[in-house]
Amino acid sequence: VKYNLLDKNKSNLYIIVGLPRSSKNTFFKNNYSNCDYLSRDEIRENVFGYKGNMNHEEEVTRIFNDRLNSALNKNLDVFVDNTNVQQKYRNKIINQAKSRKYNIIAFNMKAKYEDVISNANKEGFPISVIESMACRLNEPKYEEGYNEIYEVIPTFTEDKIIHEVR
């Protein structure tokens, strides 16, 4: 990916936007594993034993914000791997990074809905959650404060996922 609008003297905050099972985590692992990684699912799993445990969201939010602030204060490149489907939640993250003079980059996962549903069925992930998030999905817009926005189109094969970035 070529970055044209970024200040090379600033650290980068990458925000990925997409439905569950759209290969957000795989995209991170294949392309940005050198960044500080933040994920609400990872916090739920590491602290509460199961990433689907939604019983402690206040604590998950506090831990997430503490980790985000710590990484931003250290000027680390940060990759936020949440679904980030609603602008109101992304705004909080963007504002924290903007106040510290970060470049803000969005990756908008454009997985085919039928692929997302197929992946969910294979993993036993509730389709109702995907349907609910799909109804609330706000695609990222430059007006939110991004320096750059990229579309990521995953192609799912039997043994791997290929990501095309536009």
C-alpha positions in Angstrom: 0.0 0.0 0.0 1.4 3.4 -1.0 0.6 6.3 1.4 0.4 9.6 -0.3 -1.2 11.9 2.3 0.7 10.8 5.4 3.2 12.8 7.4 6.2 10.5 7.6 7.2 12.2 10.9 4.0 11.0 12.6 3.0 7.7 13.9 0.0 5.9 12.4 -3.3 4.7 13.8 -4.9 2.1 11.7 -8.7 1.5 12.2 -10.2 -1.5 10.5 -14.0 -1.4 9.8 -15.9 -4.5 9.0 -18.4 -7.2 10.0 -17.4 -10.1 12.2 -15.9 -12.9 10.1 -14.8 -10.6 7.3 -11.1 -11.4 7.9 -10.0 -8.3 9.7 -7.7 -10.2 12.0 -6.1 -12.1 9.1 -5.5 -8.8 7.3 -3.7 -7.4 10.4 -1.5 -10.6 10.8 -0.5 -10.6 7.2 0.2 -6.9 6.8 0.6 -5.0 10.1 1.9 -7.4 12.8 4.7 -4.9 13.6 2.1 -2.5 15.1 0.8 -2.4 18.6 -2.5 -4.4 18.4 -5.7 -3.5 20.2 -8.8 -5.6 20.1 -11.8 -5.7 22.4 -12.2 -9.4 21.5 -8.6 -10.1 22.6 -9.2 -8.3 25.9 -12.4 -10.3 26.5 -10.6 -13.5 25.8 -7.4 -12.7 27.8 -9.2 -11.2 30.8 -12.5 -13.0 30.9 -11.7 -16.2 29.2 -14.0 -15.9 26.1 -14.1 -13.3 23.4 -17.9 -13.6 23.1 -18.3 -12.8 26.8 -20.3 -9.5 26.8 -20.9 -9.4 30.6 -18.0 -7.0 31.4 -18.2 -4.3 28.7 -17.4 -1.4 31.0 -14.2 -3.1 32.2 -13.3 -4.1 28.6 -13.8 -0.4 27.6 -11.6 0.8 30.4 -8.8 -1.6 29.6 -9.1 -0.8 25.9 -8.9 2.9 26.5 -6.0 2.5 28.9 -4.0 0.4 26.4 -4.9 2.9 23.6 -3.7 5.9 25.6 -0.5 4.1 26.6 0.3 3.2 23.0 -0.5 6.7 21.8 1.6 8.3 24.5 4.5 6.2 23.4 4.0 7.3 19.7 3.6 3.6 18.7 2.0 2.7 15.4 -1.4 1.2 16.5 -3.8 -1.2 14.8 -7.3 -1.2 16.2 -9.0 -4.5 15.3 -12.6 -4.1 16.4 -15.6 -4.2 14.1 -15.8 -0.3 14.4 -19.1 -0.4 12.5 -20.4 2.8 14.0 -18.9 6.2 13.5 -19.7 7.4 17.1 -17.3 4.7 18.5 -14.5 5.4 15.9 -14.7 9.2 16.7 -13.5 8.6 20.3 -10.5 6.7 19.0 -9.8 9.2 16.2 -10.0 12.2 18.5 -7.5 10.7 20.9 -5.0 10.0 18.1 -5.6 13.4 16.4 -4.8 15.2 19.7 -1.4 13.4 19.6 -0.8 14.4 16.0 -1.2 10.9 14.5 -1.9 9.9 10.9 -5.3 8.2 10.8 -5.8 5.4 8.3 -9.0 3.4 7.7 -9.3 0.0 6.2 -12.9 -0.7 5.1 -13.4 -4.4 4.8 -15.6 -5.1 1.8 -16.2 -8.8 2.2 -19.1 -10.3 0.4 -22.0 -10.7 2.8 -22.5 -14.4 1.7 -18.8 -15.0 2.5 -19.2 -13.5 6.0 -22.3 -15.6 6.6 -20.5 -18.7 5.4 -17.5 -18.0 7.7 -19.9 -17.5 10.6 -21.7 -20.8 9.9 -18.4 -22.7 9.8 -17.4 -21.2 13.2 -20.8 -21.3 14.9 -20.9 -17.5 15.1 -24.4 -16.1 15.6 -25.8 -14.9 12.3 -28.1 -12.5 14.2 -25.1 -10.6 15.5 -23.8 -10.1 11.9 -27.3 -9.0 10.7 -27.5 -6.5 13.5 -24.1 -5.0 12.8 -24.8 -4.9 9.1 -27.8 -2.7 9.7 -25.7 -0.3 11.8 -22.6 -0.2 9.5 -21.4 3.3 8.8 -18.6 3.2 6.3 -15.6 5.4 7.1 -15.6 8.9 5.6 -12.8 11.5 5.4 -15.0 13.9 7.4 -14.3 11.7 10.4 -10.7 12.8 10.4 -8.9 10.2 8.3 -5.8 11.0 6.3 -6.5 8.0 4.1 -9.2 5.4 3.6 -8.6 2.1 1.8 -11.1 -0.6 0.7 -9.9 -4.1 1.4 -11.6 -6.8 -0.6 -10.9 -10.3 0.8 -11.2 -13.4 -1.4 -11.7 -16.6 0.5 -10.3 -19.8 -0.9 -10.2 -23.2 0.8 -6.8 -22.8 2.3 -6.1 -19.0 2.4 -7.5 -15.5 2.2 -6.2 -13.0 -0.3 -6.7 -9.3 0.4 -6.8 -6.7 -2.4 -6.3 -3.2 -1.2 -7.7 -0.3 -3.2 
